[in-house]
Amino acid sequence: MSALFFDIGATLADVSFEDDGSLTFRPRPRVVEVLTALAGVRKGIISNPGAGDAARERARAALDAAFAGQFTEAALLHWGPKTERGIFDGAVASAGVPADSCVFVGEDPDERTVARTAGLRTAAHPVFAQAAVEGRPVLWTRIGLPGGRGLAELDAVANGTEVVPVHVASDRLVLAMASERGASALRQAGFTTDPRGSVEETAAFLLRDDRPVPAPEALAGEPPEALAAVEGGLRASAAFAFAFAAGELAGAGPALLSLGPAPGGVYLAAAAGVPVEGIHLPGARPGHTERLLPDPALLSRPGEAPARETAAGFALGAPSEETVEAVRAAVTPEVMRAHVARVSGAAPLVEGGAHTVRGRHAAGADNVLVAQALAGRFAALGLTVRLRPFTWRGHRIANVEAEHRVPGSDGAVLVTAHLDSTGDQGAYVDGAGLPRPYDPAADPAPGADDDGSGVAAVLAAAECLAGLLAAGRSPARTVRFVLFNAEEQGLVGSKVYARAAAAAGDSITGVLQMDMIAGRRDGGHTVEVHAGAAVAGPAAQASEELGEVLARAVSAVSAGLTVERITGPGDPAAGRSDHASFHERGWAAVAVSENFFDGAEPASGTRQYHRPGDTLDDPDHDTGYATDIARGVTTAALTLAGL
């Protein structure tokens, strides 16, 4: 008899640590149905809840609460890191069957690779557990929607078979994982399928290529759609060739597989451990690599229905004078500078402490310390704080969420930024003076602008709200402050967060994402507001209206700023910052930044992007400018919240 072993975080459930220390598992979409269908199969756990017996006891209690009656064999519950095969060998021994009769089900391709070394079969998602038991392959598959067929129709079919989407390129193309059984069901329903390679121990990425790729002159008279298809194919080929060469130099070339053209680039399947996020195409705009995560709910776009009503509700008047005065008093250059100093290493991370951070890279030890310190600062304001943990390349890291909940609220207003940083564009040499790659464990990544400035603005906004609450003001909507992790690795943290929010049925009024707001040179004083989304529809329209709310707020509180509003599918920041993770699910969201993404020349944003020179004392770092932007975003958020 086969035995199935499941990872928990992101595979079976979305995980959160409440501010009282309790642990909650919320089952992922389709998981309960899959487990029920596997009633006759032995089921166990291989998951890492953290060190110590107390952590394991909390995890066992949360597992029982979320999946009552599903995991009844105590001997099949295995707790610990999955970075070495020992824990998988132990699982096989506990099942008392041959290793190839055991299946490890986990989202992380690195963990699936380790499981394979112990002889287990693997599945990338619970939907494919039965396929793994039966030895049926699962393939990366491009799904085409013919004219007249919509995403909702595809969703109805996909969620009834062995198909899990990972990216919606447009209303005509979706990338997914699918078994042949699932692909057959799609074809019978009138959709096209184009299998591109085995999922096995790979992960999917969207690698964008911004270089112009003109179509051959022989096609000059062809219809625009045909020309676009040819150009897309040429761009995908060029991007893959560059990525393959870069990977091959690092000894990983054969582990990259092209999955065909993607929006402005190429879809890639990369073997475990291949650092696709570190591949930078010449001339590519910032934020060009996107990690794609499986999500059965991706096609349903749950935010779209309320977005239609939300857009109409954004037609608000000017912010109140009382709110503007409160923002000006709370969000000041001194406050912003102090927050940036703590997270960028210019001052101790915790006031009165001795530790200063070297960087906030997702693979660095300081990342966890920074997340904990930020959670502590939010908690001191009286907000409800949750850590939303997830694993990236073997590192246990977390998003930080802080909330003032309003009972009966029709939605939450999110003020967000990303807490991690990188210095991977710097120049480094080894002991012999030869160039070497960036090492997040040793090299600095202060990230004062990217995105310490955004983190500082979120903290200042939270402090402003706390002051208004203390003064007796009461918002009409829930306000939530979220700091995402692993943004520099392809928007991983915000994707995990938005995916969990959609699964939980969250109602989100709008997302105001700040990504680099302090870089200013050559006299520029423009703030970019990006609302463009890859898929047209209610979310795109609501995002444009949200941008108008922000523009009015900026005019009221920071009149010296020039607002540059950028919309439509050609938005250069579309898909390139954490707001995109909310667009994917139909919610209104905008990215707010210094004059950086639009490609205008001369640029006025930072020159220290992803370099160790991105410090608080860098000449390009302008705290007053960041304060003006932070004031505008805070005013917009509080106005949306009814203050």
C-alpha positions in Angstrom: 0.0 0.0 0.0 1.3 3.5 -0.9 1.9 6.2 1.8 1.6 9.9 1.1 3.6 12.4 3.1 2.6 16.1 2.8 4.5 19.3 3.6 2.2 21.7 5.4 3.2 25.3 4.7 1.9 26.5 1.3 1.2 22.9 0.3 -1.6 21.8 2.7 -2.2 25.1 4.4 -1.5 28.8 4.7 0.3 29.4 8.0 0.1 32.3 10.4 1.5 33.0 13.9 -0.9 35.2 15.9 0.5 37.9 18.2 -0.4 35.7 21.2 2.0 33.1 19.9 -0.7 30.7 18.6 -0.3 28.9 15.3 -3.1 28.6 12.7 -3.3 26.4 9.6 -5.9 27.4 7.0 -6.4 24.6 4.4 -5.4 25.6 0.8 -8.1 25.4 -2.0 -8.9 21.9 -3.1 -6.8 20.3 -0.4 -9.7 19.0 1.8 -11.4 17.6 -1.2 -8.2 15.8 -2.3 -7.6 14.4 1.2 -11.2 13.1 1.3 -10.8 11.4 -2.0 -7.7 9.7 -0.7 -9.5 8.3 2.3 -8.1 4.8 1.6 -4.5 5.9 1.4 -2.2 6.2 4.4 -1.3 9.8 5.0 1.6 11.4 6.9 3.4 14.7 7.4 7.0 15.8 6.7 7.2 19.5 7.7 9.4 21.8 9.7 7.5 23.8 12.4 10.7 25.2 13.9 13.1 23.9 16.6 12.0 22.4 19.9 9.2 20.2 21.3 6.9 23.2 21.9 6.9 24.1 18.2 6.1 20.5 17.2 3.3 20.3 19.7 1.8 23.6 18.4 2.1 22.3 14.8 0.4 19.0 15.8 -2.5 20.8 17.5 -2.9 23.2 14.5 -2.9 20.2 12.2 -5.6 18.4 14.1 -7.7 21.5 14.2 -7.4 22.2 10.5 -7.6 18.6 9.2 -9.5 16.6 11.8 -9.4 12.9 11.2 -7.1 13.1 8.2 -3.7 12.3 9.8 -4.3 9.7 12.4 -1.1 7.6 12.3 1.2 9.3 14.8 4.2 7.3 13.5 3.8 9.0 10.0 4.2 12.5 11.4 7.8 13.7 10.9 8.9 17.2 12.0 12.2 18.9 11.0 14.2 20.5 8.2 13.9 18.9 4.7 17.4 19.9 3.5 18.9 16.5 3.9 17.5 13.0 3.1 17.5 11.7 6.7 14.0 12.9 7.5 12.7 11.2 4.3 14.5 8.0 5.1 12.8 8.0 8.4 9.4 8.6 6.8 9.9 5.6 4.6 11.0 3.4 7.5 7.9 4.5 9.5 5.6 3.5 6.6 7.1 0.0 6.4 6.9 0.0 2.6 9.5 0.4 -0.2 10.7 4.0 -0.8 9.1 4.1 -4.3 5.7 3.3 -2.7 6.0 6.6 -0.8 5.1 10.0 -2.2 6.2 13.3 -0.9 3.8 16.1 -1.8 5.4 19.6 -1.5 5.4 22.9 -3.3 9.1 23.5 -2.8 11.2 21.9 -5.7 14.3 21.9 -3.5 12.6 19.7 -1.0 11.2 17.4 -3.7 14.7 17.0 -5.0 15.9 15.8 -1.6 13.0 13.5 -1.3 13.9 11.9 -4.6 17.4 11.2 -3.4 15.8 9.0 -0.7 13.8 7.1 -3.4 10.4 8.7 -2.9 8.1 9.7 -5.7 7.1 13.4 -5.6 4.1 15.6 -6.4 4.2 19.4 -6.7 0.7 19.9 -5.5 -1.9 17.8 -3.6 -4.0 17.7 -6.7 -1.4 15.5 -8.3 -0.9 13.1 -5.4 -2.9 10.3 -7.0 -1.0 10.8 -10.3 2.2 10.3 -8.4 0.9 7.2 -6.7 0.0 5.8 -10.2 3.2 7.0 -11.8 1.5 9.4 -14.2 3.6 12.5 -15.3 2.6 16.1 -14.7 3.6 18.6 -17.3 4.0 22.3 -17.6 1.2 23.2 -20.0 0.1 26.3 -21.9 -3.7 26.5 -22.0 -5.3 28.5 -24.8 -8.7 30.1 -24.4 -10.5 30.4 -27.8 -12.7 33.5 -28.5 -15.8 33.6 -26.5 -14.4 31.5 -23.6 -13.5 33.3 -20.4 -11.3 32.6 -17.4 -14.4 31.7 -15.3 -15.3 28.9 -17.7 -11.7 27.6 -17.6 -11.8 27.8 -13.8 -14.9 25.6 -13.7 -13.2 22.9 -15.7 -9.7 23.1 -14.2 -11.0 22.9 -10.6 -12.7 19.6 -11.4 -9.6 17.8 -12.7 -5.9 17.5 -12.4 -5.0 21.0 -13.4 -3.4 23.8 -11.3 -2.7 27.2 -12.9 0.5 29.2 -12.1 0.1 32.3 -14.2 -2.6 34.1 -16.1 -0.8 35.8 -19.0 -3.9 37.3 -20.5 -7.6 36.4 -21.1 -6.3 34.1 -23.9 -3.3 32.3 -22.3 -2.7 30.5 -18.9 0.3 28.6 -17.8 -0.5 25.6 -15.6 0.6 22.2 -14.3 -1.5 19.4 -15.7 -1.6 15.7 -16.0 -2.7 14.1 -19.3 -6.0 13.3 -17.5 -6.4 17.0 -16.7 -5.3 18.1 -20.2 -7.8 15.8 -21.8 -10.6 17.2 -19.7 -9.6 20.7 -20.9 -9.6 19.7 -24.5 -12.9 18.0 -24.3 -14.3 21.3 -22.9 -13.0 23.2 -25.9 -9.7 24.6 -24.6 -6.3 24.0 -26.2 -3.3 22.5 -24.4 0.4 22.7 -25.3 2.6 20.6 -23.0 6.1 21.9 -22.7 8.0 19.6 -20.2 7.8 17.6 -17.0 7.2 19.5 -13.7 9.1 17.0 -11.5 11.6 19.0 -9.4 11.3 22.3 -11.3 9.9 25.7 -10.6 8.4 28.1 -13.1 9.5 31.7 -13.7 8.6 34.6 -16.0 11.8 36.2 -17.3 11.1 39.4 -19.0 13.1 40.8 -21.9 12.6 44.5 -22.6 14.9 44.7 -25.6 13.3 45.5 -28.9 12.9 42.5 -31.2 11.7 43.6 -34.6 9.9 41.1 -36.8 11.5 40.2 -40.1 10.9 42.6 -43.0 9.2 39.8 -45.0 6.3 40.0 -42.5 5.8 43.7 -42.7 2.4 43.4 -44.4 1.0 40.8 -41.9 -1.8 41.7 -39.5 -0.8 43.2 -36.1 -1.7 40.0 -34.3 0.6 37.9 -36.5 3.4 40.4 -36.1 3.0 40.4 -32.3 3.1 36.6 -32.2 6.3 36.5 -34.2 7.9 39.2 -32.1 6.9 37.4 -29.0 8.4 34.2 -30.2 11.7 35.9 -31.1 11.8 37.7 -27.8 11.2 34.4 -25.9 14.0 32.7 -27.9 16.4 35.5 -27.2 15.6 35.7 -23.5 15.9 31.9 -23.1 19.2 31.9 -25.0 20.6 34.5 -22.6 19.3 32.7 -19.5 20.6 29.4 -20.7 24.1 30.8 -21.3 24.1 32.5 -17.9 23.0 29.3 -16.2 25.4 27.2 -18.2 28.3 29.3 -17.0 27.2 28.5 -13.5 27.0 24.8 -14.3 23.2 24.9 -14.5 22.4 25.4 -18.2 20.9 22.0 -18.9 18.6 22.5 -16.0 16.7 25.3 -17.7 13.7 24.6 -20.0 11.8 27.1 -22.2 8.1 27.0 -21.7 7.5 29.4 -24.6 6.6 33.0 -25.0 5.3 35.0 -22.0 4.2 38.6 -21.6 7.3 40.5 -22.7 9.6 37.6 -22.2 9.8 33.9 -21.7 8.4 31.3 -19.3 11.2 29.1 -17.8 11.2 25.9 -15.9 14.3 25.7 -13.7 15.6 22.8 -11.8 15.9 23.1 -8.0 18.7 25.3 -6.9 19.1 27.2 -10.2 19.1 30.9 -9.2 17.0 32.3 -12.0 16.2 35.4 -10.0 19.9 36.3 -10.3 19.8 36.3 -14.1 19.7 39.9 -15.4 19.2 40.5 -19.1 21.1 43.5 -20.5 18.8 46.5 -20.7 16.0 44.8 -18.7 14.0 47.2 -16.5 14.0 46.6 -12.8 11.8 43.8 -11.4 12.0 41.6 -14.5 11.9 38.1 -13.0 8.7 36.7 -11.5 8.4 33.4 -9.5 5.2 31.6 -10.4 3.4 29.7 -7.7 0.6 27.1 -8.1 -2.8 28.3 -7.0 -6.1 26.5 -7.9 -7.9 29.8 -7.1 -5.9 31.9 -9.5 -8.4 31.8 -12.3 -11.4 32.8 -10.1 -10.0 36.3 -9.5 -12.1 36.8 -6.3 -11.4 40.5 -6.1 -13.1 41.3 -9.4 -16.7 41.2 -8.3 -16.2 43.7 -5.4 -13.8 45.7 -7.6 -16.7 46.9 -9.7 -18.4 48.4 -6.6 -15.1 49.6 -5.2 -14.2 51.7 -8.2 -17.4 53.6 -7.8 -16.8 54.1 -4.1 -13.4 55.7 -4.8 -15.1 58.9 -5.9 -14.4 60.6 -2.6 -13.9 64.2 -1.8 -10.7 65.8 -0.7 -9.1 64.5 2.4 -10.2 66.2 5.7 -8.1 68.9 7.1 -7.9 67.0 10.4 -6.4 64.0 8.7 -4.0 66.1 6.7 -2.8 67.9 9.8 -2.3 64.5 11.6 -0.3 63.1 8.7 2.0 66.1 8.6 2.6 65.9 12.3 3.3 62.1 12.3 5.1 61.5 9.0 8.1 63.7 9.2 11.7 63.6 7.8 13.0 62.9 11.3 10.7 59.9 11.7 11.4 58.6 8.3 15.2 58.9 8.6 15.1 57.1 12.0 13.2 54.2 10.6 15.4 53.9 7.5 18.5 54.0 9.8 17.4 51.1 11.8 16.6 48.8 8.9 19.6 49.7 6.8 22.3 49.4 9.4 22.9 53.1 10.1 21.6 52.7 13.6 20.9 49.8 15.9 18.0 47.7 14.7 16.3 48.0 18.1 16.5 51.3 20.1 18.9 50.8 22.9 20.3 47.6 21.4 23.7 46.9 20.0 23.0 44.9 16.8 23.1 46.7 13.4 22.0 44.9 10.3 24.3 44.3 7.4 21.5 43.5 4.9 18.0 42.1 4.7 18.5 39.6 1.9 16.1 36.6 2.2 19.1 34.3 2.6 20.8 36.4 5.3 20.6 35.9 9.0 19.5 39.5 9.6 16.3 39.1 7.6 14.7 37.1 10.4 15.8 39.6 13.0 14.5 42.5 11.0 11.1 40.9 10.6 10.9 40.2 14.3 11.9 43.8 15.1 9.3 45.2 12.8 6.6 43.0 14.3 7.6 44.3 17.7 7.3 48.0 16.6 3.8 47.3 15.2 2.8 45.5 18.4 3.9 48.5 20.5 1.4 50.6 18.6 -1.5 48.4 19.8 -2.1 46.7 16.4 -2.8 43.0 15.9 0.3 41.5 14.5 0.8 38.3 12.6 3.9 36.7 11.1 3.0 34.9 7.9 5.9 32.4 7.5 7.0 30.6 4.3 10.1 28.9 3.0 12.3 30.2 0.2 15.3 28.0 -0.9 15.5 26.3 2.5 15.2 29.6 4.5 12.3 30.0 6.9 11.3 33.7 6.6 8.1 35.6 7.1 5.8 38.4 5.9 4.8 40.8 8.7 1.2 41.9 9.0 -0.2 44.5 11.4 -3.9 45.3 11.5 -6.5 47.6 13.1 -9.7 45.6 12.4 -13.1 47.4 12.2 -16.0 45.1 12.8 -18.5 45.2 9.9 -15.9 46.7 7.6 -16.7 46.2 3.9 -13.0 45.7 3.1 -9.4 46.4 4.2 -7.1 49.1 3.1 -3.5 47.8 2.7 -0.4 49.9 3.1 2.6 47.8 2.0 6.3 47.7 1.1 8.9 44.9 0.9 11.3 44.3 3.8 14.1 42.4 2.1 17.0 43.9 0.2 19.8 42.8 -2.1 23.2 44.0 -3.3 23.5 41.7 -6.2 24.4 44.4 -8.7 27.5 45.5 -6.9 31.1 44.6 -7.9 32.8 42.1 -5.7 36.3 40.5 -5.8 37.8 37.5 -4.1 41.1 37.4 -2.2 43.0 37.3 -5.4 41.3 40.4 -6.7 39.2 38.5 -9.2 35.5 39.1 -9.8 33.1 36.9 -7.8 29.3 36.6 -7.3 27.4 38.5 -4.7 27.3 36.6 -1.4 24.3 37.5 0.8 25.9 36.0 3.8 28.9 38.2 3.7 28.3 41.2 1.4 26.3 44.3 2.6 22.8 45.1 1.3 21.7 48.1 3.2 18.8 48.8 0.9 18.1 52.2 2.4 16.0 53.2 -0.7 15.1 49.7 -1.9 13.0 49.3 0.1 14.0 50.7 3.5 12.2 53.9 2.4 9.0 52.0 1.8 9.3 50.2 5.1 9.8 53.5 6.9 6.7 54.9 5.2 4.6 52.0 6.3 5.8 52.3 9.9 5.1 56.1 9.9 1.6 55.5 8.5 0.9 53.0 11.3 2.1 55.4 13.9 -0.1 58.1 12.4 -3.1 55.8 12.6 -2.2 54.9 16.2 -2.2 58.5 17.1 -5.6 59.1 15.5 -7.0 56.1 17.4 -5.6 57.4 20.6 -7.2 60.8 19.9 -10.6 59.1 19.6 -10.9 58.9 15.8 -12.5 55.8 14.4 -12.0 54.5 10.9 -14.9 52.9 9.0 -12.7 50.4 7.3 -10.0 48.0 8.5 -6.5 49.2 7.9 -3.7 46.7 7.4 0.1 47.3 7.2 2.0 44.5 5.4 5.7 44.1 4.8 6.5 41.4 2.2 9.6 39.3 2.2 11.6 37.8 -0.7 10.4 40.5 -3.2 13.8 40.5 -4.8 13.4 36.8 -5.5 10.5 37.3 -7.8 7.7 38.7 -5.7 7.6 35.5 -3.6 6.3 37.0 -0.3 3.5 39.0 -1.8 2.4 36.1 -4.0 2.3 33.8 -0.9 0.4 36.5 1.0 -2.1 37.4 -1.7 -2.7 33.7 -2.5 -3.5 33.1 1.2 -5.8 36.2 1.4 -7.8 35.0 -1.6 -8.1 31.5 -0.1 -9.3 33.0 3.1 -12.0 35.1 1.4 -10.5 38.4 2.4 -12.2 41.6 1.2 -9.6 44.1 0.1 -10.6 47.6 -0.8 -7.3 48.6 -2.2 -3.5 48.1 -2.0 -1.0 51.0 -1.8 2.4 49.5 -2.4 5.6 51.6 -1.9 8.7 50.4 -3.6 11.7 52.9 -3.5 10.5 56.4 -2.6 13.7 58.1 -1.5 15.9 58.2 -4.6 16.1 61.7 -6.0 18.7 63.5 -8.0 19.0 66.2 -10.6 16.2 68.2 -9.1 13.4 65.7 -9.9 10.3 65.8 -7.7 8.0 63.4 -9.4 6.2 60.4 -7.9 5.2 57.6 -10.1 1.8 55.9 -9.5 1.5 52.6 -11.4 -1.9 51.1 -11.9 -1.4 49.1 -15.1 -2.4 45.4 -15.0 -1.7 42.5 -17.4 -5.4 41.5 -17.6 -7.9 44.2 -18.4 -11.2 44.3 -16.5 -12.7 45.5 -13.2 -9.4 45.3 -11.3 -7.5 47.4 -13.8 -10.3 50.0 -13.7 -10.5 50.1 -10.0 -6.7 50.4 -9.8 -6.9 53.5 -12.0 -9.5 55.0 -9.7 -7.3 54.1 -6.7 -4.5 56.1 -8.4 -6.8 59.1 -8.6 -7.5 58.9 -4.9 -3.8 58.9 -4.3 -3.3 61.9 -6.6 -5.9 63.9 -4.7 -4.2 63.0 -1.4 -0.8 64.1 -2.7 -2.2 67.4 -3.8 -3.7 68.0 -0.4 -0.7 67.1 1.7 2.4 67.3 -0.5 1.6 69.9 -3.1 5.2 70.2 -4.3 5.1 66.7 -5.8 4.3 66.1 -9.4 2.2 62.9 -9.8 2.8 60.8 -12.9 0.0 58.4 -13.3 0.7 55.4 -15.5 -2.0 52.9 -16.5 -2.8 50.2 -19.0 -1.1 46.9 -20.0 2.0 48.9 -21.2 2.7 50.2 -17.7 6.5 49.6 -17.2 5.9 48.4 -13.6 3.1 46.0 -14.5 4.0 42.7 -12.9 7.2 44.1 -11.5 6.4 45.0 -7.9 4.3 43.5 -5.1 1.1 45.2 -6.2 1.0 42.7 -9.1 0.3 39.8 -6.8 -3.0 41.5 -5.9 -3.8 42.4 -9.6 -3.5 38.6 -10.3 -6.5 38.0 -8.0 -8.6 40.9 -9.2 -8.0 43.5 -6.4 -7.3 47.2 -6.9 -3.7 48.0 -6.3 -1.1 50.6 -7.3 2.7 50.7 -7.0 4.1 54.0 -5.8 7.8 54.9 -6.5 10.3 57.5 -7.1 10.9 58.5 -10.8 12.5 55.1 -11.6 10.3 52.7 -13.5 9.1 54.8 -16.4 12.4 54.8 -18.3 12.3 58.5 -18.8 15.6 60.2 -19.5 17.2 61.9 -17.7 16.2 59.6 -14.8 16.0 61.2 -11.4 15.8 58.0 -9.2 18.6 56.3 -7.4 21.9 55.3 -9.0 22.5 52.7 -6.3 19.8 50.2 -7.2 20.7 46.8 -5.8 24.2 48.0 -4.8 26.0 48.2 -1.5 26.0 52.0 -1.9 22.2 52.2 -1.3 22.7 53.7 2.1 21.1 56.4 4.1 24.0 58.8 3.5 24.0 58.2 -0.3 23.7 61.6 -2.1 20.8 60.2 -4.1 18.8 59.4 -0.8 16.4 62.3 -0.1 14.5 61.9 3.1 12.4 65.0 2.5 11.3 63.6 -0.8 10.4 60.3 0.7 8.5 62.0 3.4 6.4 63.9 0.8 5.5 60.6 -0.9 4.8 58.8 2.4 2.5 61.6 3.5 0.5 61.3 0.2 0.1 57.5 0.6 -0.8 57.8 4.3 -3.4 60.4 3.6 -4.9 58.3 0.8 -5.0 55.2 3.0 -6.7 57.1 5.9 -9.1 58.8 3.6 -10.1 55.4 2.1 -10.5 54.1 5.7 -13.0 56.9 6.4 -10.9 59.2 8.5 
